Amino acid sequence: MTAPSEGTPPPTAAVRRAEPPAEDRESADGAAVPTPDTAADSAEAAADAEPDGTAASADAEATEGTSAPDATPDTDASGASDTAAPDTAATDGAEKAAELSETEAELAAQRELRARIEQRKAEKAGPIESGTKLSGTAADLLAAVRAVESGEKSGTAYFDSPARPTGGTPTAPAPRRPAPTPAEPVRPRIPEPATAPRAAAPESVTAVRAVLIEGGAPQALADQVAQVLGEQAADALREDPWRLLAVPGVRPEQADGFARALLGAECGPGDERRTAALVGWQLERAALQGHTSLESSVVRGALAERSVPDPDEALQQAIAEGAVLVFQDGIEEAEDGDEPAQPPVPVLLGLDRYALAEESLADGLARLAKSGADARWEAAEPTELVRAVAASGLVLHTGGEAARAEPVALAGAAHALGLRAVVAVHSENGSRRLGPAAVTVAGLLSGAQGPGRDEDGAFALDLLVVLDAPQLDVETAAMLVESMPDGSRLVLSGDPGVLDSAGAGRVFADVLAARVCPQIASRTPDPGPIGELVSGIGIGELNQVAAPGKEVVIVPVRDAGEAVHRTVQLVADSVPRAFGVPAEQTQVITVGHGGSAGTRALNAALKQRLNPGPGRFGGFDPGDRVAYAPALGRTLPGTVVSAEADGLHLDCEGTPVVVPKERVESAVRHGWALTAHQAAGMRWPAAVVVLPGDAAQGLSRPWIYTAFSRGERHLSVVHGVDQALPRAVAEVPAQERTTRLRTLLEGLLAPAQ
């Protein structure tokens, strides 16, 4: 395939740098199902624990290709940002909120969800005593897993899964509260500056630090351990050293070394505490790559790779203790003893955190989808979307950037009818493009934006339009849907060609595939050469497009060093001169954080050219462009305003943010260059996509589609991957994620005709 257009030949005297090894290049669209050796050693903590006992700097950033890749500073998976990368650091987990703010309220909502999970676990039978063999229900359960996997018996003999309806009216979920009457919001509507989580109690940190020193672990982990494990963290570590694996970024070999130092001879590879921790760790790693569950055979194989003597017994123990749940969804009873027509349904294992979210989301979507017709919409102009919303409480809308105007117009029509309507987007960048009426999903959930909630906690609205729906992870989507009142309408709108969410799940794709509600495909194409180019990529074709105004320019390069040189030249010189787009409105996008032309190398070169300075505050100077990751999967582009005693002051799309000094290293990165996962849901007047030679393995159609569609007026492609670019567009689809949402929806609702 031919390139879209030609640019100026590269300079002959370009700076050349050695290409990084393949393992240092982050993948772009999502890694395969993780195993101990292949799962992006991602989602590392804000201070990565290195084997040599030193705390890794936040420079170890996450790869963008795992499901939770690009969030920003080292953590992604969207912990505070770029989780999912071989050398990344994930943000602090499970921290207490300091005050009501967009970020803190979102974390508070997640804690409430986890509290429900703990309640569910408390209702289960108590765990068996350590070291004893299993019997009774637990043993029967393992036997069931083996029998189903081997094909000896149907899974219906052991599992109660919702069968897909074969006729008649599906059973409706339990009645919910009615749509609220207009009332004064009970939560503040004025956005508040985001603040960082409150640190753990000093005495807890001190006690944890003493245990870490005794076990030879980095002292820098003390804060994280205390926040993740709570006030009794020190006692918990002494009792079970492998609980260190609950801290993002800690790897099994590091936890093993820590346990050997504390336990001595009683520490062994078959220790039940170790195997239980490894099962949970494996499933958490899978979640960072977008999976909400894994096949049991994958987990067993991963345990074997970690030298667990009896992986079957380890799984049995984890199931009995409630650390992992077993699923086999979508099984239908065979009639008259006939063999099932479909291939055997795999047995899945998952953490109750994601199981609860996925099941709650499916129930909530089914509740909305079964809402009856709403006569109030009869007075509106009968567009496709209006007719769909009048008939169903759940509607999907697909299309590119130009098609966003259609659901926005729907919200306008709702306002004209006297209905309460809200348009929510993924990021502040998207909100800015739509105007002050749009809110962010995070702001809506926290109550900092939007109409507030009624006395029952439901949103005080009649219609919610969610743009950028592919960026919804399963937990965020569950909280949104749970907050929708009965009788209200939910429209999920987005471009199915972009990368999936940085967090676990593939909500938009699963609901589309289930076909359980009206789906409206926009016929509004994105205009201009960029729109034409991206439309072709969406169907697997990299076409040459006419760009008389140089809207699309290809800049060939020979190596990574030349790629960095030409990128700086484009941002600082060529694009501002030719198109009048200043450097601060041009976004650089590359495949990963590491390597000679990753975000770190590009940001260093761009800072030196555009805003040189000594980095007086944690490597930053006033005027630096940054990417701030307040939570997993969220990236806020901003600019450094100043550095004061209380921390680093940022301007993030017009919102003032103060990042405390202790959080700067883990939560803030320079932001002239981002990964495509970080850039998803955002657009800029001009985009420069950098594809050095070692990026070829990280390319996929969704990655290219996402990166190439970030520029509104101009796209430059720094091209060093030769034929790998058209090959990725034609042959490399999105990486599959193991999820349950589609099957759950199909069990609750008959597919729409």
C-alpha positions in Angstrom: 0.0 0.0 0.0 1.2 3.5 -0.7 1.7 6.2 1.9 -0.9 8.9 2.1 1.5 11.6 1.0 5.1 12.5 0.8 7.0 14.9 3.1 10.4 16.5 2.8 13.3 14.1 2.6 15.0 13.5 5.9 18.2 15.4 6.6 21.5 13.7 5.9 23.1 14.7 9.1 20.6 13.4 11.6 21.4 12.4 15.1 21.4 8.6 15.3 20.8 6.5 18.4 21.0 2.8 19.1 17.7 1.0 18.8 16.5 -0.5 22.0 16.0 -4.3 22.4 12.5 -5.5 21.5 11.6 -6.2 25.1 12.0 -2.5 25.9 9.4 -1.5 23.4 5.9 -1.5 24.8 3.2 -3.2 22.8 0.4 -1.1 21.4 -2.9 -2.7 21.6 -2.9 -5.3 24.3 -0.8 -8.2 25.2 -1.8 -11.8 25.0 -3.3 -13.6 28.0 -0.7 -13.1 30.6 1.5 -15.8 32.0 4.4 -15.3 34.4 6.8 -14.7 31.6 4.7 -13.1 28.9 2.3 -11.0 30.8 3.5 -7.4 30.4 5.4 -7.0 33.6 3.1 -4.2 34.0 1.2 -2.2 36.4 4.1 -1.5 38.5 3.7 0.7 41.5 4.6 4.3 41.9 7.9 3.1 43.2 8.9 -0.1 41.5 10.5 -2.6 43.8 13.7 -3.8 42.1 15.3 -7.2 42.8 18.4 -5.5 44.1 16.4 -3.9 46.8 16.4 -0.4 45.5 13.3 1.5 44.7 12.9 2.1 41.0 12.3 5.6 39.9 9.0 6.5 38.4 10.8 6.4 35.1 9.8 2.8 34.7 6.7 3.5 32.8 3.9 1.3 31.6 3.5 0.0 28.2 0.7 1.1 26.2 -0.3 -2.1 24.7 -1.7 -3.9 27.6 -5.2 -3.2 28.4 -4.4 -0.9 31.0 -1.6 0.8 29.3 -1.5 4.3 28.9 -2.6 6.2 31.8 0.3 8.5 32.5 3.0 8.5 34.9 4.2 5.2 35.7 1.4 3.0 36.6 -1.2 3.0 33.8 -3.8 0.6 33.6 -5.2 3.5 33.7 -3.1 2.7 38.9 -2.6 6.2 38.2 -1.7 6.0 34.7 0.3 3.9 32.5 0.0 0.6 33.9 0.7 -2.5 31.9 4.2 -2.2 30.8 7.4 -4.1 31.3 9.0 -1.2 33.1 6.2 0.8 34.4 5.0 1.9 37.8 1.4 1.9 38.8 -0.1 4.6 41.0 -0.8 4.2 44.7 -3.7 1.8 45.3 -6.6 1.8 47.7 -5.9 5.1 49.4 -8.1 7.1 51.7 -9.8 10.2 50.4 -8.8 13.6 51.9 -11.9 15.6 50.8 -14.6 15.5 48.2 -13.1 16.2 44.8 -13.4 14.7 41.4 -10.6 12.2 42.0 -11.3 11.5 45.7 -15.0 11.0 45.2 -14.3 8.5 42.4 -12.0 6.6 44.7 -14.6 6.7 47.4 -17.1 5.2 45.1 -14.7 2.4 44.2 -14.1 1.7 47.9 -17.9 1.4 48.4 -17.9 -1.1 45.6 -15.1 -3.1 47.3 -17.0 -2.9 50.6 -19.9 -4.7 48.9 -17.4 -7.3 47.7 -16.1 -7.8 51.2 -19.7 -8.3 52.5 -20.3 -10.9 49.8 -17.1 -12.7 50.8 -18.1 -12.6 54.5 -21.3 -14.5 53.6 -19.3 -17.4 52.3 -18.3 -20.3 54.5 -15.1 -19.9 56.4 -11.8 -21.1 54.9 -10.4 -24.4 55.8 -7.5 -24.6 58.1 -4.1 -24.1 56.5 -2.3 -27.2 55.4 -5.3 -29.6 55.4 -6.8 -31.3 52.3 -10.1 -30.2 50.9 -13.3 -32.2 51.1 -17.0 -31.7 50.6 -18.1 -28.8 48.4 -14.6 -27.5 47.6 -13.4 -30.9 46.4 -16.6 -31.4 44.4 -16.1 -28.0 42.8 -12.6 -28.9 41.6 -13.8 -32.2 40.3 -16.5 -30.3 38.4 -13.9 -28.0 36.8 -11.8 -31.0 35.7 -14.8 -32.8 34.3 -16.1 -29.9 32.3 -12.7 -29.1 30.9 -12.1 -32.6 29.9 -15.5 -32.8 28.2 -16.7 -35.7 30.3 -19.7 -33.8 31.5 -21.7 -30.7 30.6 -21.1 -27.7 32.8 -24.8 -27.5 33.6 -24.3 -30.4 36.0 -22.4 -28.1 38.3 -23.1 -24.5 37.4 -26.2 -22.4 37.5 -25.8 -19.9 34.7 -28.5 -17.8 33.2 -29.7 -19.6 30.1 -30.3 -17.6 27.0 -34.1 -17.2 26.5 -35.6 -19.4 23.8 -38.9 -17.8 23.7 -41.4 -15.7 25.7 -40.6 -12.7 27.8 -37.3 -12.8 29.7 -37.4 -12.5 33.4 -37.1 -8.9 34.4 -34.6 -7.8 37.1 -35.9 -6.8 40.4 -37.9 -3.5 40.4 -35.9 -0.4 40.9 -36.6 3.0 42.2 -38.7 5.3 39.9 -37.2 8.2 38.0 -36.6 11.0 40.4 -38.6 14.2 40.4 -36.7 17.4 39.9 -35.0 18.3 43.2 -32.1 20.4 44.4 -28.8 18.5 43.9 -27.5 16.9 47.0 -23.9 17.1 45.9 -21.9 20.2 44.9 -21.9 21.1 41.3 -18.9 23.4 41.3 -15.7 21.5 40.3 -13.1 21.4 42.9 -9.3 21.2 42.4 -8.2 17.6 42.5 -6.1 16.6 45.5 -3.9 13.6 46.2 -4.8 10.8 48.6 -4.0 11.3 52.2 -0.8 9.5 53.4 -0.9 6.5 55.7 -0.5 7.1 59.5 3.2 7.7 60.3 3.3 5.0 63.0 2.0 2.4 60.5 4.6 3.4 57.9 7.3 3.2 60.5 6.3 -0.3 61.6 6.1 -1.4 58.0 9.5 0.0 57.2 11.0 -2.0 60.0 9.5 -5.2 58.6 10.7 -4.4 55.1 14.2 -3.8 56.3 14.2 -7.1 58.2 13.1 -8.8 55.0 15.5 -7.0 52.7 12.8 -5.2 50.8 13.1 -1.5 49.7 12.1 0.9 52.4 10.6 3.1 49.8 7.6 0.7 49.6 6.6 1.4 53.2 4.0 4.1 52.3 2.4 1.9 49.6 2.3 -1.1 51.8 0.7 0.8 54.6 -1.9 2.2 52.3 -2.8 -1.1 50.6 -2.7 -3.3 53.7 -4.1 -0.9 56.2 -3.1 0.1 59.8 -2.1 -3.5 60.7 0.1 -3.8 57.6 3.2 -4.7 59.6 1.5 -7.6 61.5 -0.1 -8.8 58.2 3.3 -8.9 56.5 4.9 -10.9 59.3 2.1 -13.4 59.3 2.0 -13.7 55.5 5.0 -12.1 53.7 3.5 -12.9 50.3 0.9 -10.2 50.9 3.6 -7.9 49.6 2.3 -9.0 46.2 -0.8 -6.9 46.8 1.4 -3.8 46.3 1.4 -2.7 42.6 4.8 -3.3 41.0 6.0 -6.1 43.3 6.8 -9.3 41.5 6.7 -12.9 42.7 10.5 -13.3 42.8 10.8 -10.2 45.0 8.0 -11.4 47.3 9.7 -14.9 47.5 13.0 -13.3 48.6 11.2 -11.2 51.2 9.4 -14.3 52.5 12.6 -16.4 52.7 14.3 -13.6 54.8 11.4 -13.5 57.2 10.4 -17.2 57.4 13.6 -19.0 56.8 13.3 -22.8 56.5 9.5 -22.9 56.8 9.3 -21.0 53.4 8.7 -23.2 50.4 7.2 -23.0 46.9 4.1 -25.0 47.9 3.3 -22.8 50.9 -0.5 -22.2 50.8 0.0 -18.5 51.5 2.3 -18.3 48.5 0.0 -20.1 46.1 -3.1 -18.1 47.2 -1.1 -14.9 46.6 0.1 -16.0 43.2 -3.5 -16.8 42.0 -4.7 -13.4 43.0 -1.6 -11.8 41.5 -2.0 -13.6 38.2 -5.7 -12.4 37.9 -4.8 -8.9 38.9 -2.1 -8.9 36.2 -4.7 -10.1 33.7 -7.0 -7.3 34.7 -4.3 -4.8 33.9 -4.3 -6.2 30.4 -8.1 -5.8 30.1 -9.3 -9.3 31.1 -12.0 -9.6 33.7 -11.4 -13.4 34.0 -9.0 -16.1 32.8 -9.5 -19.7 31.7 -8.6 -22.0 34.5 -6.0 -23.8 32.4 -4.2 -20.5 31.9 -4.0 -19.9 35.6 -2.8 -23.5 36.3 -0.1 -23.1 33.7 1.0 -19.9 35.3 1.3 -21.5 38.7 3.3 -24.3 37.3 5.7 -21.8 35.7 6.2 -20.3 39.2 7.2 -23.8 40.6 4.0 -24.5 42.5 4.2 -28.2 43.1 0.5 -28.9 42.7 -1.3 -26.2 40.7 -4.6 -28.1 41.0 -4.5 -28.1 44.7 -3.5 -24.5 44.8 -6.5 -23.5 42.7 -8.7 -25.7 45.0 -7.4 -23.9 48.0 -8.0 -20.5 46.4 -11.5 -21.4 45.4 -12.4 -22.7 48.9 -11.1 -19.6 50.6 -13.1 -17.3 48.3 -10.0 -15.7 46.8 -11.1 -16.6 43.3 -14.5 -17.4 41.8 -15.4 -20.0 39.1 -17.7 -19.3 36.2 -19.0 -21.1 33.2 -21.5 -18.7 31.6 -23.7 -19.3 28.6 -24.4 -23.1 29.0 -27.7 -24.3 27.8 -29.3 -27.5 28.7 -29.2 -30.2 26.0 -32.6 -31.5 25.0 -33.3 -35.3 24.9 -29.8 -36.2 25.7 -28.5 -34.6 22.5 -24.9 -33.3 22.4 -24.6 -29.5 22.6 -24.2 -28.0 19.2 -21.7 -25.4 20.4 -18.1 -26.2 21.5 -17.5 -26.7 25.2 -17.7 -23.5 27.2 -14.5 -22.8 29.0 -14.3 -22.6 32.8 -13.3 -19.1 33.8 -11.7 -17.9 37.0 -12.0 -14.4 38.2 -11.7 -12.0 41.1 -14.9 -11.1 42.8 -14.1 -7.4 42.3 -14.6 -7.7 38.6 -17.2 -10.4 38.8 -19.4 -8.2 41.0 -18.9 -5.2 38.7 -19.6 -7.2 35.5 -22.8 -8.8 36.9 -24.0 -5.5 38.4 -23.4 -3.9 35.0 -25.3 -6.6 33.1 -28.3 -6.4 35.5 -28.3 -2.6 35.2 -28.1 -2.6 31.4 -30.9 -5.2 31.2 -33.0 -3.1 33.5 -32.6 0.0 31.3 -33.1 -2.1 28.1 -36.4 -3.4 29.4 -37.8 0.1 30.1 -41.0 0.7 28.1 -41.7 3.3 25.6 -41.6 6.9 26.7 -44.4 9.0 25.2 -42.6 12.3 26.1 -40.4 11.9 23.1 -43.3 11.9 20.6 -43.1 15.7 20.3 -39.5 15.6 19.2 -38.4 15.6 15.6 -38.4 11.8 14.7 -34.7 11.2 13.9 -33.3 7.7 14.2 -31.8 8.4 17.6 -35.1 10.0 18.9 -37.1 7.0 17.7 -34.7 4.6 19.4 -34.6 6.4 22.7 -38.4 6.7 22.7 -38.6 2.9 22.4 -35.8 1.7 24.6 -33.9 2.8 27.7 -30.6 1.6 26.3 -29.3 2.7 22.9 -25.9 2.3 21.2 -24.6 4.9 18.7 -21.5 4.4 16.6 -19.5 6.8 14.5 -16.4 8.9 14.3 -15.6 12.4 15.5 -18.1 14.2 13.3 -20.9 11.8 14.4 -20.6 13.1 18.0 -22.9 15.9 16.9 -25.8 13.5 16.6 -26.1 12.4 20.3 -25.3 15.9 21.4 -28.3 17.1 19.3 -30.4 14.4 21.0 -29.5 16.0 24.4 -30.6 19.4 22.9 -33.9 17.9 21.8 -34.4 16.5 25.3 -33.8 19.9 26.8 -36.4 21.4 24.4 -38.9 18.9 25.7 -38.3 19.9 29.3 -36.3 16.7 30.1 -33.1 16.7 32.1 -30.3 15.6 29.9 -26.5 15.4 30.4 -23.6 14.7 28.0 -20.6 13.1 29.6 -17.2 12.6 28.0 -14.0 10.7 28.9 -11.7 13.6 29.5 -11.5 17.3 30.2 -10.1 17.7 26.6 -13.4 16.3 25.3 -15.4 18.5 27.5 -13.5 21.6 26.3 -14.3 20.7 22.7 -18.0 20.4 23.4 -18.3 23.4 25.6 -19.3 24.1 29.2 -22.5 22.0 29.0 -20.5 18.7 28.8 -19.2 17.0 31.9 -16.6 14.3 32.4 -17.6 10.8 33.5 -15.4 11.2 36.6 -17.0 14.5 37.5 -20.5 13.1 37.1 -19.8 10.1 39.3 -18.1 12.3 42.0 -20.9 14.9 42.0 -18.5 17.7 41.2 -20.3 18.1 37.8 -23.7 17.4 36.5 -27.2 17.6 38.0 -26.4 15.9 41.3 -28.3 13.0 42.8 -31.7 12.5 44.4 -32.3 11.3 48.0 -31.8 7.6 46.8 -28.4 8.3 45.2 -29.7 8.2 41.6 -28.7 10.8 39.0 -31.3 13.5 38.8 -31.8 13.2 35.0 -33.9 11.7 32.3 -31.3 11.2 29.6 -27.5 10.5 29.9 -25.4 10.5 26.7 -21.9 9.0 27.2 -19.5 9.9 24.4 -16.1 8.1 24.1 -17.9 4.9 25.4 -15.1 2.6 24.3 -13.0 4.1 27.1 -15.4 2.9 29.8 -13.9 0.1 32.0 -16.2 -2.4 33.6 -16.1 -0.8 37.1 -16.7 2.7 35.9 -19.6 1.5 33.7 -21.1 -0.4 36.6 -21.1 2.7 38.8 -22.7 4.8 36.0 -25.5 2.3 35.2 -26.2 1.6 38.9 -26.8 5.4 39.3 -29.4 5.5 36.5 -33.0 5.9 37.7 -35.7 3.6 36.3 -37.4 5.2 33.3 -34.4 7.1 32.3 -32.5 6.7 29.0 -28.8 5.8 28.5 -27.1 6.4 25.1 -23.6 4.9 24.8 -21.8 6.5 21.8 -18.4 6.0 20.5 -16.1 4.8 17.7 -15.7 1.0 17.7 -12.4 1.3 15.8 -10.4 2.9 18.7 -8.4 1.2 21.4 -10.3 -0.3 24.3 -10.3 1.1 27.8 -7.2 1.3 29.9 -9.0 -0.6 32.6 -10.5 -4.1 32.8 -13.3 -5.0 30.4 -14.5 -4.1 26.9 -17.9 -2.7 27.8 -18.8 -1.0 24.5 -17.6 -3.8 22.3 -19.4 -6.4 24.5 -22.7 -4.6 24.4 -22.5 -4.1 20.7 -21.7 -7.8 20.2 -24.6 -8.9 22.4 -27.1 -7.1 20.1 -29.6 -6.7 22.9 -30.7 -3.1 22.3 -31.2 -0.6 19.4 -28.0 0.2 17.6 -27.7 3.4 15.4 -24.7 3.5 13.1 -24.0 7.1 12.0 -23.7 7.8 8.3 -21.8 11.1 9.0 -18.2 10.7 7.8 -15.2 12.5 9.2 -14.3 15.2 6.7 -11.1 16.0 4.9 -8.0 13.9 4.1 -7.5 12.8 7.7 -11.1 11.6 7.9 -10.7 9.7 4.6 -7.4 8.1 5.7 -8.8 7.0 9.1 -12.0 5.6 7.5 -9.9 3.4 5.3 -7.8 2.2 8.3 -11.0 1.2 10.0 -11.8 -1.3 7.3 -8.2 -2.6 7.0 -6.9 -0.4 4.2 -4.1 2.1 4.3 -4.9 4.2 1.2 -3.2 7.1 -0.4 -5.2 10.2 0.1 -5.1 13.5 -1.7 -3.9 16.2 0.7 -3.5 19.4 -1.3 -3.1 21.5 1.9 -0.6 19.1 3.4 -3.1 17.9 5.9 -1.4 14.5 5.9 2.4 14.4 5.6 4.7 11.3 5.7 8.2 11.9 7.0 10.5 8.9 6.3 13.3 8.2 8.8 16.0 5.6 8.9 16.4 5.0 12.7 15.2 6.1 16.1 17.7 9.0 16.5 16.5 10.5 13.3 12.9 10.0 14.3 13.5 12.1 17.5 15.3 14.8 15.5 12.6 15.1 12.9 9.8 15.0 15.5 11.3 18.0 17.3 11.8 19.8 14.0 8.1 19.3 13.1 6.7 20.4 16.5 9.0 23.4 17.0 9.3 24.6 13.4 7.5 23.0 10.5 3.9 22.7 11.8 3.8 26.2 13.4 5.2 27.8 10.2 3.1 25.9 7.7 -0.3 25.6 9.6 -0.2 28.3 12.2 -0.6 25.7 15.0 1.7 26.5 18.0 3.8 23.9 19.6 1.6 23.7 22.7 -1.3 22.6 20.5 0.6 19.9 18.7 0.6 16.4 20.3 3.2 13.8 19.7 2.1 10.2 19.9 4.3 7.1 20.0 4.0 3.4 20.7 5.5 3.1 24.1 7.4 4.8 26.9 10.7 3.0 26.6 13.2 2.8 23.7 15.2 5.4 21.8 12.0 7.1 20.4 9.6 6.4 23.2 7.8 9.0 25.3 10.8 9.5 27.6 13.3 10.1 24.9 10.9 12.4 22.9 9.9 14.4 26.0 13.5 15.0 27.0 14.3 16.2 23.5 11.2 18.4 23.2 11.8 20.0 26.6 15.3 20.8 25.7 14.1 22.6 22.6 10.8 24.1 23.7 11.2 24.9 27.5 14.8 24.3 28.6 15.4 24.5 32.3 17.0 22.9 35.3 13.9 21.0 36.5 13.8 22.8 39.8 10.9 20.8 41.1 11.1 17.1 40.6 12.5 17.6 37.1 9.8 20.1 36.1 9.8 23.8 35.3 7.0 26.4 34.8 5.7 26.1 31.3 6.5 22.4 30.9 3.7 20.3 29.3 2.8 17.4 31.5 0.5 14.4 31.7 -1.0 13.9 35.2 -2.6 10.6 36.2 -5.0 11.1 39.1 -6.3 7.6 38.9 -6.0 4.4 37.0 -6.8 4.9 33.3 -7.1 8.6 33.5 -4.6 11.0 31.9 -5.0 14.8 32.3 -2.8 16.9 29.9 -1.7 20.1 31.6 1.0 22.7 32.0 3.2 23.5 35.0 2.2 26.8 36.5 4.5 26.9 39.6 6.0 24.9 42.3 5.1 26.0 45.9 5.5 24.5 49.3 2.3 22.5 49.0 3.3 20.9 45.7 3.4 21.3 41.9 0.6 23.6 40.6 -0.8 22.5 37.2 -3.3 24.0 34.8 -5.2 20.9 33.3 -7.5 22.2 30.6 -8.4 25.2 32.7 -8.8 23.3 36.0 -6.2 24.1 38.7 -4.6 21.0 40.2 -2.1 20.8 43.0 0.0 17.6 43.1 1.7 17.2 46.5 5.5 16.8 46.4 5.4 13.2 47.5 3.1 12.4 44.5 4.9 14.2 41.7 7.4 11.5 40.9 4.7 8.8 40.5 1.8 10.8 39.1 3.3 13.4 36.7 5.3 12.9 33.5 6.3 15.3 30.8 3.5 15.4 28.2 4.7 16.7 24.9 4.7 13.0 23.9 2.0 10.5 24.9 1.1 6.9 24.0 -2.1 6.2 22.0 -3.8 4.8 25.0 -3.2 8.0 26.9 -4.4 10.1 24.0 -7.6 8.1 23.4 -10.7 10.3 23.9 -8.7 13.5 23.2 -7.9 15.5 20.1 -5.6 18.4 19.2 -5.3 20.8 16.2 -2.2 18.9 15.0 -0.7 15.4 15.8 2.7 13.9 15.1 2.7 10.1 15.2 6.2 8.6 15.6 6.8 5.1 14.3 10.5 4.1 14.8 11.7 0.8 13.4 11.5 -1.0 16.7 7.8 -0.1 17.0 6.6 -2.6 14.4 5.7 -5.3 16.8 3.6 -3.0 18.8 1.4 -1.9 15.9 -2.2 -3.0 15.4 -5.2 -1.6 13.5 -6.8 -0.1 16.6 -3.6 1.5 17.6 -3.0 3.1 14.2 -6.7 4.1 14.0 -6.5 5.8 17.4 -3.2 7.5 16.8 -3.9 8.8 13.3 -7.3 10.2 14.3 -6.0 12.5 17.1 -5.2 15.4 14.8 -8.0 17.8 13.8 -6.3 19.8 11.1 -3.0 18.2 10.5 -1.3 14.8 10.8 2.4 14.1 10.4 3.7 10.5 10.4 7.4 10.0 11.3 7.6 6.7 9.4 10.4 4.2 10.0 8.5 0.9 10.0 8.4 0.4 6.3 5.8 -2.3 5.3 4.9 -3.1 8.9 2.5 -0.2 8.8 0.2 -1.4 6.0 0.6 -5.0 7.3 -0.6 -4.0 10.8 -3.6 -2.1 9.3 -4.6 -5.1 7.2 -3.7 -8.1 9.4 -3.5 -7.2 13.1 -6.9 -6.7 14.8 -7.6 -5.8 18.3 -6.2 -8.1 21.0 -9.0 -10.2 22.4 -9.9 -9.7 26.1 -11.5 -12.4 28.2 -14.7 -10.9 29.6 -18.2 -12.2 30.7 -20.4 -9.2 29.9 -21.6 -10.3 26.5 -22.6 -13.7 27.7 -24.4 -12.3 30.8 -26.4 -9.9 28.7 -27.4 -12.6 26.2 -28.6 -14.6 29.2 -30.7 -11.8 30.5 -32.0 -10.4 27.2 -33.0 -11.8 23.8 -30.8 -10.4 21.0 -32.5 -7.4 19.3 -33.7 -8.2 15.8 
